[in-house]
Amino acid sequence: MELHHEFTVPVPVDDAWRALLDVERIAPCMPGATVDDYDGKTVTGSVKVKVGPITVTYRGTAVFEEQDDSAHRMVLIANGKETRGQGTARATVTGTLAERDDGTAVSVRTDLTVTGRPAQFGRGVMAEVGDKLVGQFAECLARRLEEPADRTESPEPVAPFQPARPVRPVPPVQPVEPIDLLRTAGPPVAKRVAVAAAIAVLALVFVRIRRHRHA
């Protein structure tokens, strides 16, 4: 399925371009995503998706196939596979940036192929979910870009030697919340999915009753 999304960030195009290529900086803005490693071209990580009571985790890589600094255009190819299942996800994402009076317009075109449980929702639901997730990402990215740069502080004088203090344990990293497809899509979409599921169940029951009668 093909999806198209657009959003605007309140910074010049060059600043927005550098930010979008800084994967580690914008990773917290990506719903359900965890970045394990990034070498400047290839991102390794995972994405969690919740479908009703079931949570599906995709692990894989995303590779920057193109980064055109002058045209502000990038092409990202991502592949993932369920950690506990046979489902797969593949996406070719093309992003272009353009200067605007009030900032930078970002256009994202995604060619997405999904197999497994999330595929049951179809293009309509996935498009609505994508709209809301991109909206959340854009708001988060805008907030990060508006944060003031870290100021360089003068070094503090060296303190006299003191006995080492006990090392405090580092608090555990909070787990990443999965993308909840039903909650993200909203009540209207969830209702349509529920109705479709109910119709499918009734059809299955009807077929079994007919088979039982014929038997």
Salt bridges, closest charged atoms under 4 A:
GLU6 OE2 - HIS4 NE2 3.56
ASP14 OD1 - HIS72 NE2 3.00
ASP15 OD1 - ARG18 NH2 2.38
ASP36 OD2 - ARG59 NH2 2.91
GLU66 OE1 - ARG73 NH1 2.70
GLU82 OE1 - ARG117 NH2 3.03
GLU128 OE2 - ARG192 NH2 3.02
ASP131 OD1 - HIS5 NE2 2.91
